[in-house]
Amino acid sequence: MNSMICQCCGLPFSPKARGTNRDQSKSAEYCYDCFKDGEFRDHHMSIQDMEKKLLEMARHHDGLCLEEAEAAIRKLPDLKRWKMTHIL
């Protein structure tokens, strides 16, 4: 099964874990943890908040190790949500 990279959190996700657009179609860019009904679940989150969230997930989540969290953090500035090129 192919993995995609969430354009918000930087973590890989499977097609089954895709977020939803406003029309309830599946998003090809965002995972369900970050995107639901065409909106970011935490639309007030800053990139610094996302870094903290990823590190916290690595500390308390069996499925994410510290190295994976750090790799995702390095990707954040290049991801669609944080580049904000889609609103220009």
JOHUQUI-V490453 format. One record per residue. N is the residue number from 1. RES is the residue in one letter. SS is DSSP state (H for helix, E for strand, C for the rest). NEAR is the number of other ideal C-beta (glycine too) atoms within 12 Angstrom. Layout:
N & RES & SS & NEAR
N & RES & SS & NEAR
This chain:
1 & M & C & 9
2 & N & C & 12
3 & S & E & 14
4 & M & E & 27
5 & I & E & 28
6 & C & C & 34
7 & Q & C & 32
8 & C & C & 39
9 & C & C & 43
10 & G & C & 36
11 & L & C & 35
12 & P & E & 23
13 & F & E & 30
14 & S & E & 16
15 & P & H & 16
16 & K & H & 13
17 & A & H & 27
18 & R & E & 28
19 & G & E & 32
20 & T & E & 23
21 & N & C & 18
22 & R & C & 12
23 & D & C & 9
24 & Q & C & 12
25 & S & C & 14
26 & K & E & 23
27 & S & E & 31
28 & A & E & 20
29 & E & E & 26
30 & Y & E & 33
31 & C & E & 33
32 & Y & C & 25
33 & D & C & 29
34 & C & C & 36
35 & F & E & 32
36 & K & E & 23
37 & D & C & 18
38 & G & C & 18
39 & E & E & 19
40 & F & E & 28
41 & R & C & 23
42 & D & C & 18
43 & H & C & 15
44 & H & C & 9
45 & M & C & 23
46 & S & C & 16
47 & I & H & 24
48 & Q & H & 14
49 & D & H & 21
50 & M & H & 33
51 & E & H & 24
52 & K & H & 19
53 & K & H & 29
54 & L & H & 35
55 & L & H & 24
56 & E & H & 16
57 & M & H & 25
58 & A & H & 23
59 & R & H & 14
60 & H & H & 14
61 & H & C & 17
62 & D & C & 9
63 & G & C & 14
64 & L & C & 25
65 & C & C & 18
66 & L & H & 17
67 & E & H & 13
68 & E & H & 23
69 & A & H & 28
70 & E & H & 19
71 & A & H & 19
72 & A & H & 35
73 & I & H & 30
74 & R & H & 16
75 & K & H & 27
76 & L & H & 33
77 & P & H & 18
78 & D & H & 17
79 & L & C & 28
80 & K & H & 25
81 & R & H & 35
82 & W & H & 28
83 & K & H & 16
84 & M & C & 15
85 & T & H & 12
86 & H & H & 13
87 & I & H & 8
88 & L & C & 5
